[in-house]
Amino acid sequence: MGRGDQLAAFEQLVLLALLSLEGDEAYGMNIRRVLHEQAGSDVSVPTVYSALDRLESKGFVNSRLGQATAERGGRAKKLFRVEPAGMRALQEVRKRFEAMWQLGGLAVAPNDG
């Protein structure tokens, strides 16, 4: 994995939040909500979209426009999904962190991971 393909910590959280959402629910505000509720990250929607743009430029996520809705004044939501390359990047990060935890004597017990 080249340096430009590495995941920053916040990008990891965004990918993991995105994985918890499906279809029409995988958009910026919902990603922000998951980050807030599950990771305690109180970030702005523009910060989330900035990370999503970086992830898309790395080929880790893909976006499409959803249906326009009346509640959004006829505007469509930009929906995201994790690409296989994004899954591989997450798995690589997890593998590296688990190796470092073991190196530090803090191996993850089978029920923890």
N, CA, C and O atoms as a GROMACS GRO file, in nm:
protein
  452
    1MET      N    1   0.085  -0.117   0.000
    1MET     CA    2   0.000   0.000   0.000
    1MET      C    3   0.090   0.123   0.000
    1MET      O    4   0.172   0.138   0.090
    2GLY      N    5   0.075   0.209  -0.098
    2GLY     CA    6   0.154   0.330  -0.106
    2GLY      C    7   0.109   0.433  -0.004
    2GLY      O    8  -0.001   0.424   0.051
    3ARG      N    9   0.194   0.531   0.021
    3ARG     CA   10   0.164   0.632   0.122
    3ARG      C   11   0.031   0.703   0.094
    3ARG      O   12  -0.044   0.730   0.188
    4GLY      N   13   0.002   0.735  -0.030
    4GLY     CA   14  -0.122   0.802  -0.065
    4GLY      C   15  -0.245   0.715  -0.049
    4GLY      O   16  -0.358   0.764  -0.049
    5ASP      N   17  -0.222   0.583  -0.035
    5ASP     CA   18  -0.332   0.489  -0.020
    5ASP      C   19  -0.361   0.456   0.126
    5ASP      O   20  -0.455   0.382   0.155
    6GLN      N   21  -0.281   0.510   0.218
    6GLN     CA   22  -0.301   0.480   0.358
    6GLN      C   23  -0.423   0.553   0.411
    6GLN      O   24  -0.463   0.657   0.359
    7LEU      N   25  -0.481   0.497   0.514
    7LEU     CA   26  -0.599   0.555   0.575
    7LEU      C   27  -0.563   0.633   0.700
    7LEU      O   28  -0.497   0.580   0.790
    8ALA      N   29  -0.606   0.757   0.706
    8ALA     CA   30  -0.594   0.835   0.828
    8ALA      C   31  -0.696   0.780   0.928
    8ALA      O   32  -0.792   0.714   0.889
    9ALA      N   33  -0.676   0.808   1.055
    9ALA     CA   34  -0.766   0.756   1.159
    9ALA      C   35  -0.911   0.799   1.134
    9ALA      O   36  -1.002   0.717   1.147
   10PHE      N   37  -0.933   0.924   1.098
   10PHE     CA   38  -1.071   0.970   1.075
   10PHE      C   39  -1.130   0.902   0.952
   10PHE      O   40  -1.249   0.870   0.950
   11GLU      N   41  -1.049   0.879   0.850
   11GLU     CA   42  -1.098   0.810   0.731
   11GLU      C   43  -1.142   0.667   0.765
   11GLU      O   44  -1.239   0.616   0.710
   12GLN      N   45  -1.068   0.604   0.857
   12GLN     CA   46  -1.107   0.470   0.902
   12GLN      C   47  -1.245   0.475   0.967
   12GLN      O   48  -1.331   0.391   0.940
   13LEU      N   49  -1.265   0.573   1.054
   13LEU     CA   50  -1.394   0.587   1.121
   13LEU      C   51  -1.506   0.611   1.020
   13LEU      O   52  -1.616   0.556   1.034
   14VAL      N   53  -1.480   0.694   0.920
   14VAL     CA   54  -1.581   0.723   0.818
   14VAL      C   55  -1.616   0.596   0.742
   14VAL      O   56  -1.734   0.568   0.718
   15LEU      N   57  -1.516   0.518   0.702
   15LEU     CA   58  -1.542   0.393   0.631
   15LEU      C   59  -1.623   0.297   0.717
   15LEU      O   60  -1.717   0.234   0.669
   16LEU      N   61  -1.587   0.285   0.843
   16LEU     CA   62  -1.659   0.194   0.932
   16LEU      C   63  -1.803   0.241   0.954
   16LEU      O   64  -1.895   0.160   0.958
   17ALA      N   65  -1.822   0.372   0.968
   17ALA     CA   66  -1.958   0.425   0.980
   17ALA      C   67  -2.037   0.397   0.854
   17ALA      O   68  -2.154   0.358   0.859
   18LEU      N   69  -1.974   0.417   0.740
   18LEU     CA   70  -2.040   0.394   0.612
   18LEU      C   71  -2.081   0.247   0.597
   18LEU      O   72  -2.188   0.217   0.544
   19LEU      N   73  -1.997   0.156   0.644
   19LEU     CA   74  -2.030   0.014   0.638
   19LEU      C   75  -2.155  -0.020   0.719
   19LEU      O   76  -2.224  -0.117   0.689
   20SER      N   77  -2.184   0.059   0.822
   20SER     CA   78  -2.301   0.032   0.906
   20SER      C   79  -2.430   0.080   0.842
   20SER      O   80  -2.539   0.049   0.890
   21LEU      N   81  -2.418   0.158   0.734
   21LEU     CA   82  -2.535   0.213   0.666
   21LEU      C   83  -2.556   0.143   0.533
   21LEU      O   84  -2.461   0.089   0.475
   22GLU      N   85  -2.678   0.142   0.485
   22GLU     CA   86  -2.706   0.076   0.358
   22GLU      C   87  -2.787   0.166   0.266
   22GLU      O   88  -2.866   0.249   0.311
   23GLY      N   89  -2.766   0.148   0.137
   23GLY     CA   90  -2.848   0.210   0.034
   23GLY      C   91  -2.873   0.357   0.053
   23GLY      O   92  -2.779   0.437   0.058
   24ASP      N   93  -3.000   0.395   0.063
   24ASP     CA   94  -3.039   0.536   0.070
   24ASP      C   95  -3.004   0.601   0.203
   24ASP      O   96  -3.027   0.721   0.220
   25GLU      N   97  -2.950   0.526   0.297
   25GLU     CA   98  -2.912   0.582   0.426
   25GLU      C   99  -2.765   0.624   0.432
   25GLU      O  100  -2.723   0.687   0.528
   26ALA      N  101  -2.687   0.589   0.329
   26ALA     CA  102  -2.542   0.610   0.331
   26ALA      C  103  -2.505   0.746   0.271
   26ALA      O  104  -2.450   0.755   0.162
   27TYR      N  105  -2.537   0.852   0.346
   27TYR     CA  106  -2.504   0.987   0.302
   27TYR      C  107  -2.446   1.066   0.420
   27TYR      O  108  -2.450   1.020   0.535
   28GLY      N  109  -2.394   1.183   0.391
   28GLY     CA  110  -2.317   1.261   0.487
   28GLY      C  111  -2.377   1.279   0.624
   28GLY      O  112  -2.309   1.253   0.724
   29MET      N  113  -2.502   1.322   0.633
   29MET     CA  114  -2.564   1.347   0.764
   29MET      C  115  -2.574   1.220   0.847
   29MET      O  116  -2.549   1.222   0.968
   30ASN      N  117  -2.608   1.110   0.783
   30ASN     CA  118  -2.618   0.984   0.857
   30ASN      C  119  -2.481   0.932   0.899
   30ASN      O  120  -2.467   0.876   1.008
   31ILE      N  121  -2.382   0.950   0.814
   31ILE     CA  122  -2.245   0.912   0.852
   31ILE      C  123  -2.202   0.993   0.973
   31ILE      O  124  -2.144   0.939   1.067
   32ARG      N  125  -2.231   1.123   0.970
   32ARG     CA  126  -2.199   1.211   1.083
   32ARG      C  127  -2.270   1.164   1.210
   32ARG      O  128  -2.210   1.162   1.317
   33ARG      N  129  -2.397   1.125   1.198
   33ARG     CA  130  -2.474   1.077   1.312
   33ARG      C  131  -2.410   0.952   1.372
   33ARG      O  132  -2.394   0.942   1.494
   34VAL      N  133  -2.372   0.857   1.287
   34VAL     CA  134  -2.308   0.734   1.336
   34VAL      C  135  -2.176   0.767   1.405
   34VAL      O  136  -2.145   0.712   1.511
   35LEU      N  137  -2.098   0.856   1.345
   35LEU     CA  138  -1.971   0.895   1.406
   35LEU      C  139  -1.994   0.956   1.544
   35LEU      O  140  -1.919   0.929   1.638
   36HIS      N  141  -2.097   1.037   1.556
   36HIS     CA  142  -2.127   1.102   1.684
   36HIS      C  143  -2.175   0.999   1.787
   36HIS      O  144  -2.126   0.996   1.900
   37GLU      N  145  -2.271   0.915   1.746
   37GLU     CA  146  -2.330   0.820   1.840
   37GLU      C  147  -2.236   0.707   1.880
   37GLU      O  148  -2.234   0.666   1.996
   38GLN      N  149  -2.158   0.656   1.786
   38GLN     CA  150  -2.078   0.538   1.812
   38GLN      C  151  -1.933   0.566   1.847
   38GLN      O  152  -1.871   0.492   1.923
   39ALA      N  153  -1.876   0.675   1.790
   39ALA     CA  154  -1.734   0.704   1.813
   39ALA      C  155  -1.713   0.829   1.896
   39ALA      O  156  -1.599   0.862   1.930
   40GLY      N  157  -1.822   0.899   1.930
   40GLY     CA  158  -1.808   1.021   2.009
   40GLY      C  159  -1.744   1.135   1.933
   40GLY      O  160  -1.698   1.231   1.994
   41SER      N  161  -1.741   1.127   1.800
   41SER     CA  162  -1.682   1.232   1.718
   41SER      C  163  -1.788   1.335   1.683
   41SER      O  164  -1.887   1.303   1.616
   42ASP      N  165  -1.769   1.456   1.728
   42ASP     CA  166  -1.862   1.564   1.697
   42ASP      C  167  -1.802   1.648   1.585
   42ASP      O  168  -1.736   1.749   1.611
   43VAL      N  169  -1.824   1.605   1.462
   43VAL     CA  170  -1.765   1.671   1.346
   43VAL      C  171  -1.874   1.732   1.260
   43VAL      O  172  -1.991   1.693   1.269
   44SER      N  173  -1.836   1.826   1.177
   44SER     CA  174  -1.930   1.891   1.088
   44SER      C  175  -1.954   1.806   0.964
   44SER      O  176  -1.873   1.720   0.930
   45VAL      N  177  -2.065   1.831   0.898
   45VAL     CA  178  -2.095   1.761   0.773
   45VAL      C  179  -1.987   1.791   0.668
   45VAL      O  180  -1.946   1.698   0.598
   46PRO      N  181  -1.940   1.916   0.654
   46PRO     CA  182  -1.832   1.940   0.557
   46PRO      C  183  -1.706   1.858   0.586
   46PRO      O  184  -1.638   1.816   0.492
   47THR      N  185  -1.674   1.836   0.712
   47THR     CA  186  -1.559   1.753   0.747
   47THR      C  187  -1.580   1.610   0.700
   47THR      O  188  -1.488   1.546   0.649
   48VAL      N  189  -1.702   1.559   0.716
   48VAL     CA  190  -1.734   1.424   0.670
   48VAL      C  191  -1.720   1.417   0.519
   48VAL      O  192  -1.660   1.323   0.466
   49TYR      N  193  -1.777   1.516   0.448
   49TYR     CA  194  -1.770   1.514   0.302
   49TYR      C  195  -1.627   1.531   0.251
   49TYR      O  196  -1.592   1.477   0.146
   50SER      N  197  -1.546   1.605   0.323
   50SER     CA  198  -1.405   1.619   0.284
   50SER      C  199  -1.335   1.483   0.292
   50SER      O  200  -1.259   1.447   0.202
   51ALA      N  201  -1.361   1.408   0.399
   51ALA     CA  202  -1.303   1.274   0.412
   51ALA      C  203  -1.357   1.182   0.304
   51ALA      O  204  -1.281   1.104   0.246
   52LEU      N  205  -1.486   1.190   0.275
   52LEU     CA  206  -1.544   1.107   0.169
   52LEU      C  207  -1.483   1.139   0.033
   52LEU      O  208  -1.459   1.049  -0.047
   53ASP      N  209  -1.458   1.267   0.008
   53ASP     CA  210  -1.392   1.305  -0.119
   53ASP      C  211  -1.253   1.244  -0.128
   53ASP      O  212  -1.214   1.195  -0.234
   54ARG      N  213  -1.177   1.248  -0.017
   54ARG     CA  214  -1.043   1.188  -0.017
   54ARG      C  215  -1.052   1.037  -0.040
   54ARG      O  216  -0.976   0.980  -0.117
   55LEU      N  217  -1.147   0.974   0.028
   55LEU     CA  218  -1.164   0.830   0.012
   55LEU      C  219  -1.205   0.794  -0.130
   55LEU      O  220  -1.163   0.691  -0.183
   56GLU      N  221  -1.287   0.878  -0.191
   56GLU     CA  222  -1.328   0.851  -0.329
   56GLU      C  223  -1.211   0.869  -0.424
   56GLU      O  224  -1.196   0.792  -0.519
   57SER      N  225  -1.127   0.969  -0.400
   57SER     CA  226  -1.010   0.989  -0.487
   57SER      C  227  -0.910   0.875  -0.474
   57SER      O  228  -0.834   0.848  -0.567
   58LYS      N  229  -0.908   0.807  -0.359
   58LYS     CA  230  -0.821   0.691  -0.339
   58LYS      C  231  -0.883   0.562  -0.394
   58LYS      O  232  -0.818   0.458  -0.397
   59GLY      N  233  -1.009   0.570  -0.437
   59GLY     CA  234  -1.078   0.452  -0.489
   59GLY      C  235  -1.137   0.363  -0.381
   59GLY      O  236  -1.171   0.248  -0.407
   60PHE      N  237  -1.150   0.415  -0.259
   60PHE     CA  238  -1.200   0.337  -0.147
   60PHE      C  239  -1.352   0.343  -0.132
   60PHE      O  240  -1.412   0.253  -0.075
   61VAL      N  241  -1.414   0.449  -0.184
   61VAL     CA  242  -1.560   0.461  -0.185
   61VAL      C  243  -1.604   0.508  -0.323
   61VAL      O  244  -1.524   0.560  -0.401
   62ASN      N  245  -1.730   0.488  -0.350
   62ASN     CA  246  -1.790   0.534  -0.474
   62ASN      C  247  -1.916   0.609  -0.435
   62ASN      O  248  -1.978   0.578  -0.334
   63SER      N  249  -1.955   0.708  -0.515
   63SER     CA  250  -2.074   0.784  -0.485
   63SER      C  251  -2.169   0.785  -0.604
   63SER      O  252  -2.129   0.764  -0.718
   64ARG      N  253  -2.294   0.810  -0.572
   64ARG     CA  254  -2.396   0.829  -0.675
   64ARG      C  255  -2.502   0.922  -0.617
   64ARG      O  256  -2.512   0.939  -0.496
   65LEU      N  257  -2.581   0.981  -0.705
   65LEU     CA  258  -2.690   1.065  -0.658
   65LEU      C  259  -2.814   0.981  -0.640
   65LEU      O  260  -2.850   0.901  -0.727
   66GLY      N  261  -2.880   0.998  -0.526
   66GLY     CA  262  -3.005   0.929  -0.499
   66GLY      C  263  -3.121   1.006  -0.561
   66GLY      O  264  -3.102   1.098  -0.640
   67GLN      N  265  -3.239   0.967  -0.524
   67GLN     CA  266  -3.360   1.033  -0.572
   67GLN      C  267  -3.375   1.170  -0.506
   67GLN      O  268  -3.342   1.188  -0.389
   68ALA      N  269  -3.425   1.265  -0.583
   68ALA     CA  270  -3.458   1.397  -0.527
   68ALA      C  271  -3.576   1.380  -0.432
   68ALA      O  272  -3.667   1.302  -0.459
   69THR      N  273  -3.574   1.454  -0.322
   69THR     CA  274  -3.682   1.443  -0.224
   69THR      C  275  -3.740   1.580  -0.193
   69THR      O  276  -3.669   1.681  -0.198
   70ALA      N  277  -3.868   1.584  -0.162
   70ALA     CA  278  -3.935   1.709  -0.128
   70ALA      C  279  -3.875   1.768   0.000
   70ALA      O  280  -3.862   1.890   0.011
   71GLU      N  281  -3.839   1.683   0.095
   71GLU     CA  282  -3.784   1.732   0.222
   71GLU      C  283  -3.652   1.805   0.203
   71GLU      O  284  -3.610   1.882   0.289
   72ARG      N  285  -3.585   1.781   0.091
   72ARG     CA  286  -3.459   1.849   0.061
   72ARG      C  287  -3.478   1.954  -0.048
   72ARG      O  288  -3.382   1.994  -0.114
   73GLY      N  289  -3.600   1.998  -0.067
   73GLY     CA  290  -3.626   2.101  -0.167
   73GLY      C  291  -3.602   2.053  -0.308
   73GLY      O  292  -3.565   2.132  -0.396
   74GLY      N  293  -3.622   1.924  -0.332
   74GLY     CA  294  -3.603   1.868  -0.465
   74GLY      C  295  -3.460   1.829  -0.498
   74GLY      O  296  -3.431   1.785  -0.609
   75ARG      N  297  -3.370   1.845  -0.401
   75ARG     CA  298  -3.230   1.807  -0.424
   75ARG      C  299  -3.210   1.660  -0.391
   75ARG      O  300  -3.277   1.604  -0.304
   76ALA      N  301  -3.117   1.600  -0.461
   76ALA     CA  302  -3.084   1.459  -0.438
   76ALA      C  303  -2.973   1.447  -0.336
   76ALA      O  304  -2.887   1.535  -0.325
   77LYS      N  305  -2.974   1.338  -0.260
   77LYS     CA  306  -2.867   1.308  -0.166
   77LYS      C  307  -2.754   1.242  -0.243
   77LYS      O  308  -2.776   1.167  -0.338
   78LYS      N  309  -2.630   1.270  -0.200
   78LYS     CA  310  -2.514   1.201  -0.253
   78LYS      C  311  -2.490   1.080  -0.165
   78LYS      O  312  -2.459   1.092  -0.047
   79LEU      N  313  -2.506   0.962  -0.224
   79LEU     CA  314  -2.497   0.837  -0.151
   79LEU      C  315  -2.362   0.771  -0.177
   79LEU      O  316  -2.306   0.782  -0.286
   80PHE      N  317  -2.310   0.703  -0.076
   80PHE     CA  318  -2.177   0.642  -0.084
   80PHE      C  319  -2.184   0.494  -0.053
   80PHE      O  320  -2.275   0.447   0.016
   81ARG      N  321  -2.085   0.421  -0.105
   81ARG     CA  322  -2.067   0.281  -0.070
   81ARG      C  323  -1.918   0.251  -0.068
   81ARG      O  324  -1.839   0.313  -0.140
   82VAL      N  325  -1.882   0.157   0.015
   82VAL     CA  326  -1.741   0.117   0.027
   82VAL      C  327  -1.709   0.022  -0.088
   82VAL      O  328  -1.782  -0.073  -0.115
   83GLU      N  329  -1.599   0.050  -0.155
   83GLU     CA  330  -1.550  -0.034  -0.265
   83GLU      C  331  -1.461  -0.146  -0.208
   83GLU      O  332  -1.414  -0.136  -0.095
   84PRO      N  333  -1.438  -0.252  -0.286
   84PRO     CA  334  -1.348  -0.360  -0.239
   84PRO      C  335  -1.211  -0.307  -0.195
   84PRO      O  336  -1.155  -0.358  -0.098
   85ALA      N  337  -1.158  -0.209  -0.263
   85ALA     CA  338  -1.028  -0.152  -0.223
   85ALA      C  339  -1.036  -0.089  -0.084
   85ALA      O  340  -0.940  -0.094  -0.008
   86GLY      N  341  -1.150  -0.030  -0.051
   86GLY     CA  342  -1.170   0.027   0.082
   86GLY      C  343  -1.175  -0.080   0.189
   86GLY      O  344  -1.121  -0.062   0.298
   87MET      N  345  -1.239  -0.191   0.158
   87MET     CA  346  -1.243  -0.304   0.251
   87MET      C  347  -1.103  -0.360   0.274
   87MET      O  348  -1.065  -0.390   0.387
   88ARG      N  349  -1.026  -0.374   0.165
   88ARG     CA  350  -0.889  -0.425   0.178
   88ARG      C  351  -0.804  -0.330   0.263
   88ARG      O  352  -0.725  -0.374   0.346
   89ALA      N  353  -0.822  -0.200   0.242
   89ALA     CA  354  -0.745  -0.102   0.320
   89ALA      C  355  -0.779  -0.111   0.468
   89ALA      O  356  -0.690  -0.106   0.553
   90LEU      N  357  -0.908  -0.124   0.499
   90LEU     CA  358  -0.949  -0.139   0.639
   90LEU      C  359  -0.891  -0.266   0.700
   90LEU      O  360  -0.844  -0.265   0.814
   91GLN      N  361  -0.896  -0.375   0.625
   91GLN     CA  362  -0.843  -0.501   0.676
   91GLN      C  363  -0.693  -0.493   0.699
   91GLN      O  364  -0.641  -0.549   0.796
   92GLU      N  365  -0.622  -0.424   0.611
   92GLU     CA  366  -0.478  -0.406   0.627
   92GLU      C  367  -0.446  -0.324   0.753
   92GLU      O  368  -0.355  -0.358   0.828
   93VAL      N  369  -0.522  -0.218   0.775
   93VAL     CA  370  -0.501  -0.137   0.895
   93VAL      C  371  -0.526  -0.221   1.020
   93VAL      O  372  -0.449  -0.216   1.115
   94ARG      N  373  -0.633  -0.297   1.019
   94ARG     CA  374  -0.665  -0.381   1.134
   94ARG      C  375  -0.554  -0.481   1.160
   94ARG      O  376  -0.513  -0.502   1.275
   95LYS      N  377  -0.504  -0.543   1.053
   95LYS     CA  378  -0.396  -0.642   1.067
   95LYS      C  379  -0.271  -0.576   1.128
   95LYS      O  380  -0.207  -0.633   1.216
   96ARG      N  381  -0.237  -0.457   1.080
   96ARG     CA  382  -0.119  -0.387   1.132
   96ARG      C  383  -0.137  -0.350   1.278
   96ARG      O  384  -0.044  -0.364   1.358
   97PHE      N  385  -0.256  -0.301   1.316
   97PHE     CA  386  -0.279  -0.263   1.454
   97PHE      C  387  -0.279  -0.386   1.546
   97PHE      O  388  -0.225  -0.380   1.656
   98GLU      N  389  -0.338  -0.496   1.500
   98GLU     CA  390  -0.336  -0.616   1.582
   98GLU      C  391  -0.193  -0.665   1.605
   98GLU      O  392  -0.160  -0.710   1.714
   99ALA      N  393  -0.109  -0.655   1.502
   99ALA     CA  394   0.031  -0.694   1.518
   99ALA      C  395   0.102  -0.604   1.619
   99ALA      O  396   0.181  -0.652   1.700
  100MET      N  397   0.073  -0.476   1.614
  100MET     CA  398   0.135  -0.382   1.708
  100MET      C  399   0.084  -0.404   1.850
  100MET      O  400   0.161  -0.392   1.946
  101TRP      N  401  -0.045  -0.436   1.866
  101TRP     CA  402  -0.098  -0.466   1.999
  101TRP      C  403  -0.028  -0.589   2.056
  101TRP      O  404   0.006  -0.592   2.174
  102GLN      N  405  -0.008  -0.690   1.973
  102GLN     CA  406   0.061  -0.810   2.018
  102GLN      C  407   0.205  -0.778   2.056
  102GLN      O  408   0.256  -0.826   2.157
  103LEU      N  409   0.270  -0.697   1.975
  103LEU     CA  410   0.408  -0.658   2.002
  103LEU      C  411   0.418  -0.587   2.137
  103LEU      O  412   0.516  -0.604   2.210
  104GLY      N  413   0.316  -0.509   2.169
  104GLY     CA  414   0.314  -0.438   2.296
  104GLY      C  415   0.265  -0.520   2.411
  104GLY      O  416   0.247  -0.468   2.522
  105GLY      N  417   0.242  -0.651   2.389
  105GLY     CA  418   0.196  -0.737   2.494
  105GLY      C  419   0.049  -0.724   2.527
  105GLY      O  420   0.004  -0.767   2.633
  106LEU      N  421  -0.025  -0.666   2.436
  106LEU     CA  422  -0.168  -0.645   2.459
  106LEU      C  423  -0.250  -0.719   2.353
  106LEU      O  424  -0.337  -0.661   2.289
  107ALA      N  425  -0.221  -0.846   2.336
  107ALA     CA  426  -0.288  -0.926   2.235
  107ALA      C  427  -0.439  -0.922   2.256
  107ALA      O  428  -0.488  -0.922   2.369
  108VAL      N  429  -0.510  -0.920   2.145
  108VAL     CA  430  -0.656  -0.919   2.149
  108VAL      C  431  -0.704  -1.061   2.176
  108VAL      O  432  -0.666  -1.155   2.105
  109ALA      N  433  -0.787  -1.077   2.278
  109ALA     CA  434  -0.842  -1.209   2.309
  109ALA      C  435  -0.943  -1.248   2.200
  109ALA      O  436  -1.004  -1.160   2.139
  110PRO      N  437  -0.959  -1.378   2.175
  110PRO     CA  438  -1.050  -1.424   2.067
  110PRO      C  439  -1.189  -1.363   2.075
  110PRO      O  440  -1.250  -1.337   1.971
  111ASN      N  441  -1.243  -1.341   2.195
  111ASN     CA  442  -1.378  -1.284   2.208
  111ASN      C  443  -1.380  -1.134   2.189
  111ASN      O  444  -1.488  -1.077   2.175
  112ASP      N  445  -1.263  -1.067   2.189
  112ASP     CA  446  -1.257  -0.922   2.173
  112ASP      C  447  -1.261  -0.879   2.027
  112ASP      O  448  -1.304  -0.767   2.000
  113GLY      N  449  -1.221  -0.960   1.935
  113GLY     CA  450  -1.206  -0.914   1.800
  113GLY      C  451  -1.280  -0.990   1.702
  113GLY      O  452  -1.275  -0.959   1.583
   0.00000   0.00000   0.00000
